[in-house]
Amino acid sequence: MVVKRKLLNLALILMTALTAASIGQAQTRGRNVAATVSPGLMGSLPESDAVAHVKMKQLLSEAMPRMLANNPVKLADVNAGIDRFKDRTGLDPRMFEEIAFGVRFTYPAEGVTKVQTVALANGSFSSAAMVAAGRVASNGKYREEKYRDKTVYIFTLDEHIRVLGVFNFAIRELAAAPLSANTLALGDPAGVRAVIDSSTLRKLANAELIALASRDPNAVIGFGSNVSERLIGNLDIGNAPIAADLRTLRQVYGSVATTQTDLQLLLAARAVNAQAAKNLGDTLEGLKQFGALLVGRLSGAKGVLAKSALSNMSIVADANELQVKISVAQAEVAPLIGN
């Protein structure tokens, strides 16, 4: 049972890495691509190890309702989760046009990875009014700090907050700072201060990662990340040969897009050389075949989705790049949202 569980965890890790096939292309042409991609909101992020972009308005007003059209109970649960988040923080995700995330990885101790995330949100709202709403929602549990020419509001939450009926966050302190009339920085205090520094210096810090995250302009979600041997080494993979393959990765990126009927996932990665990409591709092909033997034991919605994902998965290796594409029907994903 332990072996199967480790193999399943490994498969999930590889899906993320393995799907990274196109990343090599971005690297081969990296500087030209970075020069032609508009940085948008991500361009205001501080120096990061990973960046991501979410078209929040499109996700909430188009993708999510379409995906849950046949499950009104779950759609109501998602909307209730948004309302609870609004009531607790004063922030209404429905008013966000887009959100950009910047992530930094630090290693405070051997085998330990700490993740610091900061977000920038813009949309049809007054950032000052949203902060004021947050002060009311927090029942006075906040403090103000002056940093450069901005005011940072730090709210003490100390609780788990569920967002969109899907994500469950443990938040101790949430810092918020209006950067402009309709742009808000959110995160821990150190992260928000870093955003203010970046906006003051007006320096584009993550051009290459932004280019990777923006490869599909029609995607609802896009991300790009640098990968270090230490980051991979801190993952409990449970298989030494596969761990060695993963340590050859240097970047990963991907996207999530939707059509009227399907959910399309791209995961891509760039390895140190062509042989490393081929080895990783061979491993993924083996896991795909192994997975086909296991999904027959899954029942219900999980079994349906797993079979569909495997049958619609393509794995392509080209030089030092590896790319995985998966397309599944939204109706097959909907029953598992929130679970």
Secondary structure in CASP SS format (residue, H / E / C, confidence):
PFRMAT SS
TARGET T0000
AUTHOR 0000-0000-0000
METHOD secondary structure of the structure
MODEL  1
M C 1.00
V H 1.00
V H 1.00
K H 1.00
R H 1.00
K H 1.00
L H 1.00
L H 1.00
N H 1.00
L H 1.00
A H 1.00
L H 1.00
I H 1.00
L H 1.00
M H 1.00
T H 1.00
A H 1.00
L H 1.00
T C 1.00
A E 1.00
A C 1.00
S C 1.00
I H 1.00
G H 1.00
Q H 1.00
A H 1.00
Q H 1.00
T H 1.00
R C 1.00
G H 1.00
R H 1.00
N H 1.00
V H 1.00
A H 1.00
A H 1.00
T H 1.00
V C 1.00
S C 1.00
P C 1.00
G H 1.00
L H 1.00
M H 1.00
G H 1.00
S H 1.00
L C 1.00
P C 1.00
E C 1.00
S C 1.00
D C 1.00
A E 1.00
V E 1.00
A E 1.00
H E 1.00
V E 1.00
K C 1.00
M H 1.00
K H 1.00
Q H 1.00
L H 1.00
L H 1.00
S H 1.00
E H 1.00
A H 1.00
M H 1.00
P H 1.00
R H 1.00
M H 1.00
L C 1.00
A C 1.00
N C 1.00
N C 1.00
P H 1.00
V H 1.00
K H 1.00
L H 1.00
A H 1.00
D H 1.00
V H 1.00
N H 1.00
A H 1.00
G H 1.00
I H 1.00
D H 1.00
R H 1.00
F H 1.00
K H 1.00
D H 1.00
R H 1.00
T H 1.00
G C 1.00
L C 1.00
D C 1.00
P H 1.00
R H 1.00
M H 1.00
F E 1.00
E E 1.00
E E 1.00
I E 1.00
A E 1.00
F E 1.00
G E 1.00
V E 1.00
R E 1.00
F E 1.00
T E 1.00
Y E 1.00
P E 1.00
A E 1.00
E C 1.00
G C 1.00
V E 1.00
T E 1.00
K E 1.00
V E 1.00
Q E 1.00
T E 1.00
V E 1.00
A E 1.00
L E 1.00
A E 1.00
N E 1.00
G E 1.00
S C 1.00
F C 1.00
S C 1.00
S H 1.00
A H 1.00
A H 1.00
M H 1.00
V H 1.00
A H 1.00
A H 1.00
G H 1.00
R H 1.00
V H 1.00
A H 1.00
S C 1.00
N C 1.00
G C 1.00
K C 1.00
Y E 1.00
R E 1.00
E E 1.00
E E 1.00
K E 1.00
Y E 1.00
R C 1.00
D C 1.00
K E 1.00
T E 1.00
V E 1.00
Y E 1.00
I E 1.00
F E 1.00
T E 1.00
L E 1.00
D E 1.00
E E 1.00
H E 1.00
I E 1.00
R E 1.00
V E 1.00
L C 1.00
G C 1.00
V C 1.00
F E 1.00
N E 1.00
F E 1.00
A E 1.00
I E 1.00
R E 1.00
E E 1.00
L E 1.00
A E 1.00
A E 1.00
A E 1.00
P E 1.00
L E 1.00
S E 1.00
A C 1.00
N C 1.00
T E 1.00
L E 1.00
A E 1.00
L E 1.00
G E 1.00
D C 1.00
P H 1.00
A H 1.00
G H 1.00
V H 1.00
R H 1.00
A H 1.00
V H 1.00
I H 1.00
D H 1.00
S H 1.00
S H 1.00
T H 1.00
L H 1.00
R C 1.00
K C 1.00
L C 1.00
A C 1.00
N C 1.00
A H 1.00
E H 1.00
L H 1.00
I H 1.00
A H 1.00
L H 1.00
A H 1.00
S C 1.00
R C 1.00
D C 1.00
P C 1.00
N C 1.00
A C 1.00
V C 1.00
I E 1.00
G E 1.00
F E 1.00
G E 1.00
S E 1.00
N E 1.00
V C 1.00
S C 1.00
E H 1.00
R H 1.00
L H 1.00
I H 1.00
G H 1.00
N C 1.00
L C 1.00
D C 1.00
I C 1.00
G C 1.00
N C 1.00
A H 1.00
P H 1.00
I H 1.00
A H 1.00
A H 1.00
D H 1.00
L H 1.00
R C 1.00
T C 1.00
L E 1.00
R E 1.00
Q E 1.00
V E 1.00
Y E 1.00
G E 1.00
S E 1.00
V E 1.00
A E 1.00
T E 1.00
T C 1.00
Q C 1.00
T C 1.00
D E 1.00
L E 1.00
Q E 1.00
L E 1.00
L E 1.00
L E 1.00
A E 1.00
A E 1.00
R E 1.00
A E 1.00
V C 1.00
N C 1.00
A H 1.00
Q H 1.00
A H 1.00
A H 1.00
K H 1.00
N H 1.00
L H 1.00
G H 1.00
D H 1.00
T H 1.00
L H 1.00
E H 1.00
G H 1.00
L H 1.00
K H 1.00
Q H 1.00
F H 1.00
G H 1.00
A H 1.00
L H 1.00
L H 1.00
V H 1.00
G H 1.00
R H 1.00
L C 1.00
S C 1.00
G H 1.00
A H 1.00
K H 1.00
G H 1.00
V H 1.00
L H 1.00
A H 1.00
K H 1.00
S H 1.00
A H 1.00
L H 1.00
S H 1.00
N C 1.00
M E 1.00
S E 1.00
I E 1.00
V E 1.00
A E 1.00
D E 1.00
A C 1.00
N C 1.00
E E 1.00
L E 1.00
Q E 1.00
V E 1.00
K E 1.00
I E 1.00
S E 1.00
V E 1.00
A E 1.00
Q H 1.00
A H 1.00
E H 1.00
V H 1.00
A H 1.00
P H 1.00
L H 1.00
I C 1.00
G C 1.00
N C 1.00
END
